[in-house]
Amino acid sequence: MNSFMGTRETITKIVGLAQGVVGAVAFVFAYFLYYNLFDVQAMLSISAKDLFLYMLLFTVFGFLSIASALFLIFEQ
């Protein structure tokens, strides 16, 4: 039983870390999108009108992913 709990904790931390990385990538992509680095807006055909919607979506997704990752990593 003890081995199962150790394995479960390890898998939980790995999933939490992966989820945190996905959230951080969402924030980085939102930054690239907003400042139009590497001409991302033109590549994805995003108009200035829709830019803030995408920014909101990526920021909220990134925040929720990082918050969930922290809950998984620091689970008691």
Residue pairs with C-beta under 8 A, 6 or more apart in sequence:
9 75
12 72
12 73
12 75
13 72
13 73
15 72
16 68
16 69
16 70
16 71
16 72
16 73
16 75
17 69
17 73
19 65
19 66
19 68
19 69
19 72
20 65
20 66
20 69
20 70
20 73
22 65
23 61
23 62
23 63
23 64
23 65
23 66
23 68
23 69
24 62
24 66
25 62
26 58
26 59
26 61
26 62
26 65
27 58
27 59
27 62
27 66
29 40
29 58
30 54
30 55
30 58
30 59
30 62
31 37
32 38
32 40
33 40
33 41
33 44
33 46
33 51
33 54
33 55
33 58
34 51
34 55
36 42
40 46
41 51
46 54
